[in-house]
Amino acid sequence: ADGQESYAVAQSTYNLAIVYEHSGQTDNAELFYKQAANLWETVLGPNHINVANSLTKLANIYANQSNARAAEETYLRALEIQQINFGPKHVAVADSLFNLGRVCMKQEKYDEAERFYRESAEIMEAELDNDNPRLAVALYSLANVYHIRAKHEAEYNTNFAAKLTPATDHTHDVALSSQRLAALRTQISLRQRVVRELYAKAEPLYQRAAAILTDIYGADYPTLKIIRDELTLLHQGQASPNSVSRAD
């Protein structure tokens, strides 16, 4: 009887958290999701899927509060439990990986975001239909990581290259030897190659996401304009001249 009562208390606590969340009382929702996770852990064990469900809801609250670090830690714990229960290739695992990519992007942790989004998209491609909008969103999000990284690399490269361009008034603080200048120009050329590779990764992902959404919702779907705008910016970035001659 005690077990049944404890289970009922945990379920009621979780249900109350949902009610508070839907009514916009996020502080109460946060508190009750925490309590529900603790109660489920006590009643059912630390790796029960009900614990993961409460933690996922709690992580969503953190993410909506822009508490990305807490959200990341909580999603990671939920992911661990989901992998134990479902294995590594379940759609619930893909959703948690996607959520982790999202909060890593908020923290500008692009390498981690890329990995999480890529793993999420790979699972969705294997487990969902090719015309599933969740797959389109995962592909679009992964494309965004590559696009943002490319823009950052290109901006850094342009600023760095400008410092190596000889000034007409010869007022450089530091005179660079021709050998040193050549080495730095080679580094810039290598970074340019990285930028082009990132753009090349982003473009087909945007196009696939757009194709899926077009098939599902038609050409006037609002998100498609966002993707088309991203593709336009990407093409402009690919076409931008660089102030240092390419050596490759």
Residue pairs with C-beta under 8 A, 6 or more apart in sequence:
3 43
6 39
6 42
6 43
7 43
7 44
9 39
10 36
10 39
10 40
10 42
10 43
10 44
10 50
13 32
13 35
13 36
13 39
14 32
14 33
14 36
14 40
14 50
14 53
14 54
16 32
17 28
17 29
17 31
17 32
17 33
17 35
17 36
17 54
17 57
18 29
18 57
20 26
20 28
20 29
20 32
21 29
21 33
21 57
21 61
26 61
26 64
26 65
29 57
29 61
30 58
30 61
30 62
33 54
33 55
33 57
33 58
33 61
34 54
34 58
36 54
37 51
37 54
37 55
37 58
40 48
40 50
40 51
40 54
41 48
41 51
44 50
44 51
45 51
46 81
47 81
47 84
47 85
48 81
48 85
49 81
49 82
49 85
51 81
52 77
52 78
52 81
52 82
52 85
53 78
55 74
55 75
55 77
55 78
55 81
56 74
56 75
56 78
56 96
56 99
58 74
59 70
59 71
59 72
59 74
59 75
59 78
59 99
60 71
60 99
62 68
62 70
62 71
62 74
63 71
63 99
63 102
63 103
63 106
66 106
68 103
68 104
68 106
68 107
69 107
71 99
71 103
72 100
72 103
72 104
72 107
75 96
75 99
75 100
75 103
76 100
78 96
79 93
79 96
79 97
79 100
82 90
82 92
82 93
82 96
83 93
86 92
86 93
87 93
89 123
89 126
89 127
90 123
90 127
91 123
91 124
91 127
91 128
93 123
94 119
94 120
94 121
94 123
94 124
94 127
94 138
95 120
95 134
97 116
97 117
97 119
97 120
97 123
98 116
98 117
98 120
98 137
98 138
98 141
100 112
100 116
101 112
101 113
101 114
101 115
101 116
101 117
101 120
101 141
101 142
101 145
102 113
102 141
104 110
104 112
104 113
104 116
105 113
105 141
105 144
105 145
110 145
110 148
110 149
113 145
114 142
114 145
114 146
114 149
117 138
117 141
117 142
117 145
118 142
120 138
121 135
121 138
121 139
121 142
124 132
124 134
124 135
124 138
125 135
128 134
128 135
129 135
130 212
131 212
131 215
131 216
132 212
133 212
133 213
133 216
133 217
135 212
136 208
136 209
136 210
136 212
136 213
136 216
137 209
139 205
139 206
139 208
139 209
139 212
140 205
140 206
140 209
140 223
140 227
142 205
143 201
143 202
143 203
143 205
143 206
143 209
143 230
144 202
144 230
146 198
146 199
146 201
146 202
146 205
147 198
147 199
147 202
147 206
147 230
147 233
147 234
149 198
150 195
150 198
150 199
150 202
150 234
150 237
151 237
153 191
153 194
153 195
153 198
154 195
154 237
154 240
156 191
157 188
157 191
157 192
157 195
157 242
157 244
158 242
158 243
160 188
161 188
161 242
161 243
161 244
162 243
164 176
164 181
164 184
164 185
164 188
164 244
165 243
165 244
166 172
176 184
185 244
185 245
185 247
186 247
188 242
188 244
189 244
189 246
189 247
189 248
190 248
192 242
192 246
192 248
193 248
195 237
196 238
199 234
199 237
199 238
202 234
203 231
203 234
206 227
206 230
206 231
206 234
207 231
209 227
210 224
210 227
210 228
210 231
213 221
213 223
213 224
213 227
214 221
214 224
217 224
